[in-house]
Amino acid sequence: MSEYQYVHFIACDKPLDENQLAYMRKQSSRAEITRWDFTYECHYGDFGGNAAEMLRRGYDVHLHYASFGIRKLMFRLHDLPWDKKTLTRYMPESGVTFHQDKTGPGVILEIDPESDAGTFYKQMIDLDPLQEAIPQIRALLISGDLRVLYVIWMAMNHLQGYEEAMEPPIPAGMSDLPECLVELSDFYDLDSDLLDAAAEGSPPLGTSADPNAGTNAWLARQTKDDLKELARRFLTEDPMRIRTEILARIRNDVGAVVWPTVKSSRTLQQLRELGDQIEVRRTRKETDAKQKAKLARLKKIAANPQKVIDEVETLVSQCSSTSYTKASQALVELSEALGPIDGPPKVQAVAESLREKYPTGRTLLNTLKKFGLLPKKK
């Protein structure tokens, strides 16, 4: 399999200006570049652009995927909504780096696990859903949603095999993850059972403290003139920078963003064991549901066997290997529905009639024999 690389940048807050575009064009002569995004694909060589600087100079999110193991995400944030103590609790053993701006509160969050082509279960994936998700993930980061940091913590420790890593405080709402975080977990091969294990210790978001309570309280204290001035600035200045400034003011007035959490003493290994138990229960439940559905289907078939025979005739008349297979499967179910005494002779009679009707249909006859509906030649 040839090597494949895909590099993508997206501007979320506003389009790039001419000076910013000029800088982006210097990063690659082969990329497709617009004011809103930057796309580079290749089957050989490497992307030589400065990803961090491209984020500082206009784009807001970055995806780098390579078939030989690279799965990097970067998010440009004008500020961090959590205090240092909270942030430290959710940092994995490796795979996450914060690049602080030399001046101001701006920061770039980089997610880049150590990996190779054999690290991930899915070596080739559909990137379109993830590209739609990463701007939404950034919006959750800006809002202070700790579920993002929790998923990152679990994904990085999961990939690196840090079984003894202690679980951070469990954010509320883990049982109702936004679709963008489901895409993030899938990108890093987190299975749903492991996430369900985390959710078992997570309170529902709706019954927890409102994570927007501080913002709502701050807004309630502003005068009408203050709110009108805010609206004016949002419409005439850089909205994201204004939002960052306002969030910083709110944190200064009412404290840092507090997302509801509960304490935990579980290790990643214990979460895996719980995930395994959840998988067993889920598999058993799915098997029972399939069996129940099959029994209902067989009962319906037994009540009107002629309907199945007519469907088989229609499928065979389509003259394709796929339709022959479907017809044979339908006859097998008909035999099972009618029982061991009435089923086999009834189905064999239908198969014999098909042999007489299509004596030169070699593919059909071979398919019927494959499913045991016609005797094979000795």
C-alpha positions in Angstrom: 0.0 0.0 0.0 1.4 3.4 -1.0 1.9 6.1 1.6 -0.8 8.8 1.7 -0.8 12.1 3.5 -3.6 14.6 3.9 -3.1 18.0 5.4 -6.0 20.4 6.0 -6.5 23.8 7.7 -9.8 25.6 8.3 -10.6 29.2 9.2 -13.5 29.2 11.7 -13.7 32.7 12.9 -13.2 34.8 9.8 -11.7 34.5 6.3 -8.0 35.3 5.7 -7.0 38.6 4.3 -4.5 39.2 1.5 -1.4 39.3 3.6 -2.4 36.0 5.4 -3.2 34.4 2.0 0.2 35.4 0.7 1.9 33.7 3.7 -0.1 30.5 3.2 0.8 30.3 -0.5 4.5 30.3 0.5 3.9 27.1 2.6 3.1 24.9 -0.4 3.0 25.3 -4.2 0.8 22.1 -4.5 -2.0 22.9 -2.0 -5.5 24.2 -2.8 -5.8 27.4 -0.9 -8.8 29.7 -0.1 -9.6 32.3 2.5 -11.4 29.6 4.4 -9.3 26.5 4.0 -6.0 24.9 2.9 -5.8 21.3 1.5 -2.7 19.4 0.6 -2.6 15.7 -0.5 0.3 13.6 -1.6 1.4 10.0 -2.0 5.1 10.8 -1.5 7.1 13.4 0.2 6.2 15.5 3.2 4.3 18.7 3.9 6.9 21.4 4.6 4.7 24.1 5.9 4.9 25.6 9.4 1.5 24.4 10.9 1.7 26.3 14.1 2.5 29.6 12.4 -0.2 29.0 9.8 -2.7 28.8 12.8 -1.3 31.9 14.3 -1.6 33.7 11.0 -5.2 33.0 10.1 -6.4 29.4 10.2 -8.0 28.0 13.4 -7.9 24.2 13.2 -5.5 21.8 11.5 -5.7 18.1 10.6 -2.8 16.0 9.5 -3.4 12.4 8.5 -1.0 9.9 7.1 -1.5 6.2 6.3 1.8 5.4 8.1 0.5 6.5 11.5 0.2 10.3 11.7 -3.1 11.5 13.3 -2.5 15.0 14.4 -5.0 17.7 15.3 -4.3 21.3 16.3 -6.6 24.0 17.6 -5.9 27.7 17.7 -7.4 29.2 20.9 -7.2 32.9 21.8 -7.4 31.9 25.5 -7.9 28.9 27.7 -11.2 28.7 29.7 -9.7 26.6 32.5 -7.2 27.3 35.3 -3.9 25.6 35.3 -4.9 23.2 38.1 -7.9 21.9 36.2 -6.0 21.6 32.9 -3.2 19.6 34.6 -5.7 17.0 35.8 -6.7 16.1 32.2 -3.3 16.0 30.7 -2.4 12.4 29.4 1.0 10.9 29.9 2.0 12.0 26.4 0.5 13.0 23.1 -0.7 16.5 24.0 1.2 19.8 23.9 0.2 23.4 24.5 2.2 26.0 22.5 1.8 29.3 24.3 2.1 32.5 22.3 5.1 34.6 23.1 2.8 37.5 23.8 -0.8 37.5 25.0 -3.0 34.6 26.2 -3.2 32.8 22.9 -2.4 29.1 22.8 -2.3 26.2 20.3 -3.5 22.8 21.5 -1.7 20.0 19.6 -2.8 16.4 19.8 -0.2 14.1 18.2 0.2 10.6 19.7 3.4 8.6 19.1 2.2 6.0 16.5 3.1 4.1 13.4 1.1 2.3 10.7 0.3 -0.6 13.0 -1.0 1.5 15.9 -4.5 2.0 14.7 -7.2 -0.6 14.0 -8.4 1.4 11.0 -5.5 2.4 8.8 -7.6 4.2 6.1 -10.6 6.2 7.2 -13.2 8.6 5.8 -12.0 12.0 6.9 -15.0 14.0 5.8 -17.0 13.6 9.0 -13.9 14.6 11.1 -13.4 17.7 9.0 -16.9 18.8 9.8 -16.4 17.9 13.5 -13.1 19.7 14.3 -14.5 23.3 14.2 -17.3 22.1 16.5 -14.6 20.5 18.8 -12.8 23.8 18.9 -16.1 25.6 19.9 -16.5 23.1 22.8 -12.9 23.8 23.9 -13.6 27.6 23.9 -16.8 27.1 25.9 -14.9 25.1 28.6 -16.6 21.7 27.9 -14.4 19.3 29.9 -15.7 16.3 27.9 -13.3 17.3 25.2 -10.3 17.0 27.5 -11.6 13.8 29.0 -11.9 12.1 25.5 -8.4 13.3 24.7 -7.0 12.0 28.0 -8.6 8.6 27.4 -7.6 8.4 23.7 -3.9 9.2 24.3 -3.4 6.9 27.3 -5.4 4.2 25.4 -3.1 4.4 22.4 0.1 4.5 24.5 -1.0 1.7 26.8 -0.7 3.6 30.0 -2.9 1.2 31.9 -2.2 2.6 35.4 -3.1 6.2 34.4 -5.6 7.5 37.0 -8.8 8.8 35.6 -9.4 12.5 36.0 -12.6 14.0 37.4 -15.5 12.6 35.3 -17.3 15.4 33.4 -21.1 15.4 33.5 -22.7 14.5 30.2 -20.4 11.6 29.1 -23.5 9.5 28.3 -24.6 12.1 25.8 -21.5 13.0 23.9 -21.9 15.5 21.0 -21.4 13.9 17.6 -18.2 15.8 17.1 -16.6 14.0 20.1 -17.8 10.7 18.8 -15.9 11.5 15.6 -12.9 12.5 17.7 -12.9 9.2 19.6 -13.3 7.2 16.4 -10.3 9.0 14.9 -8.2 7.7 17.7 -9.7 4.2 17.8 -11.6 4.6 21.1 -14.4 2.0 21.1 -17.8 2.8 22.3 -17.7 0.3 25.1 -14.8 2.1 26.8 -16.6 5.4 26.5 -19.7 3.7 28.0 -17.5 2.6 30.9 -16.6 6.2 31.5 -20.2 7.3 31.2 -21.2 4.9 34.0 -19.5 7.3 36.5 -20.8 10.5 34.9 -23.9 12.3 36.1 -26.4 13.5 33.4 -25.7 17.0 32.4 -29.3 18.1 32.7 -29.4 17.3 36.4 -26.0 18.9 37.2 -25.1 22.5 37.8 -25.5 24.7 34.7 -22.0 25.1 33.1 -23.2 28.5 31.8 -24.3 29.7 35.1 -21.4 32.1 35.5 -22.0 33.6 32.0 -25.7 34.0 32.7 -25.0 35.7 36.0 -22.5 38.1 34.5 -24.9 39.0 31.7 -27.7 39.6 34.1 -25.6 42.2 35.9 -24.8 44.3 32.7 -26.8 47.4 31.9 -28.8 47.8 28.7 -26.1 50.2 27.5 -23.4 47.7 28.2 -25.2 45.0 26.3 -25.8 47.3 23.3 -22.1 48.2 23.3 -21.2 44.5 23.3 -23.6 43.9 20.4 -22.1 46.8 18.4 -18.6 45.5 18.9 -19.6 42.0 17.8 -21.0 43.4 14.6 -18.1 45.8 13.8 -15.0 44.1 15.2 -13.4 40.6 15.3 -16.2 38.6 16.9 -13.9 35.8 18.3 -11.5 38.2 19.9 -14.4 40.1 21.4 -15.8 36.8 22.7 -12.4 35.9 24.2 -12.1 39.3 25.9 -15.6 38.9 27.4 -15.0 35.4 28.6 -11.8 36.6 30.3 -13.8 39.4 32.0 -16.4 36.8 33.2 -13.6 34.6 34.6 -12.2 37.6 36.4 -15.6 38.5 37.9 -17.1 35.1 38.7 -14.1 32.7 38.5 -13.0 30.1 35.9 -15.4 28.0 34.0 -16.7 25.2 36.2 -18.0 22.2 34.3 -19.8 19.7 36.6 -17.6 16.7 37.5 -17.4 13.9 40.0 -14.3 12.5 41.6 -12.8 9.2 40.4 -10.3 6.7 41.7 -10.4 4.4 38.6 -7.4 3.5 36.4 -7.5 3.1 32.7 -7.1 -0.7 33.2 -10.2 -0.7 35.4 -12.1 1.2 32.8 -11.0 -1.3 30.2 -12.2 -4.2 32.4 -15.6 -2.4 32.8 -15.7 -1.8 29.1 -15.2 -5.5 28.5 -18.1 -6.3 30.8 -20.2 -3.8 28.9 -19.2 -5.4 25.6 -20.3 -8.8 26.9 -23.7 -7.4 28.0 -24.1 -5.5 24.8 -23.3 -8.5 22.6 -25.6 -10.7 24.6 -28.4 -8.1 24.2 -27.8 -7.8 20.5 -27.8 -11.6 20.0 -31.1 -11.9 21.9 -32.6 -9.1 19.9 -31.5 -10.8 16.6 -32.9 -14.1 17.8 -36.2 -12.5 18.7 -36.4 -10.8 15.4 -35.6 -14.0 13.5 -38.3 -16.0 15.4 -40.8 -13.3 14.5 -39.7 -13.4 10.9 -39.9 -17.2 10.7 -43.4 -17.1 12.2 -44.5 -14.7 9.5 -43.0 -16.9 6.8 -44.7 -20.0 8.1 -48.0 -18.2 8.0 -47.7 -17.4 4.3 -45.0 -19.7 2.6 -46.3 -18.9 -0.9 -45.2 -15.2 -0.5 -41.6 -16.4 -0.1 -41.8 -18.7 -3.0 -43.1 -15.9 -5.2 -40.2 -13.7 -4.0 -37.7 -16.4 -4.8 -39.1 -16.6 -8.4 -38.7 -12.9 -8.8 -35.2 -12.9 -7.5 -34.1 -15.8 -9.8 -35.6 -14.0 -12.8 -33.1 -11.1 -12.2 -30.4 -13.5 -13.3 -27.5 -12.3 -11.1 -25.3 -14.1 -8.7 -26.4 -11.7 -5.9 -30.1 -12.4 -6.6 -29.4 -16.2 -6.7 -27.8 -16.0 -3.3 -30.7 -14.0 -1.8 -33.2 -16.5 -3.3 -31.2 -19.4 -1.8 -31.1 -17.7 1.6 -34.9 -17.2 1.4 -35.4 -20.9 0.8 -33.2 -21.9 3.7 -35.3 -19.6 6.0 -38.5 -21.1 4.5 -37.3 -24.6 5.3 -36.5 -23.5 8.9 -39.9 -21.8 9.3 -41.9 -24.8 8.2 -40.0 -27.1 10.5 -37.9 -30.3 10.0 -40.7 -32.4 8.7 -42.5 -30.1 6.3 -39.7 -27.7 5.4 -37.1 -29.8 3.5 -39.4 -31.5 1.1 -41.3 -28.2 0.4 -38.1 -26.3 -0.4 -36.6 -29.2 -2.4 -39.6 -29.2 -4.6 -39.2 -25.5 -5.2 -35.5 -26.0 -6.0 -36.3 -28.9 -8.4 -38.8 -26.7 -10.2 -36.2 -24.0 -10.7 -33.8 -26.6 -12.1 -36.5 -27.6 -14.6 -37.2 -24.0 -15.5 -33.6 -23.0 -15.9 -31.7 -26.2 -17.0 -28.8 -24.2 -18.4 -28.5 -21.8 -15.5 -25.2 -23.1 -14.2 -24.7 -20.2 -11.7 -28.2 -20.6 -10.3 -27.8 -24.4 -10.0 -24.4 -24.1 -8.4 -25.7 -21.6 -5.9 -28.7 -23.9 -4.9 -26.3 -26.8 -4.4 -24.0 -24.6 -2.3 -26.8 -23.9 0.1 -27.8 -27.6 0.1 -31.0 -27.1 -1.8 -30.1 -29.4 -4.6 -28.0 -32.6 -4.3 -24.5 -32.3 -5.6 -23.3 -34.7 -8.3 -21.3 -37.7 -6.9 
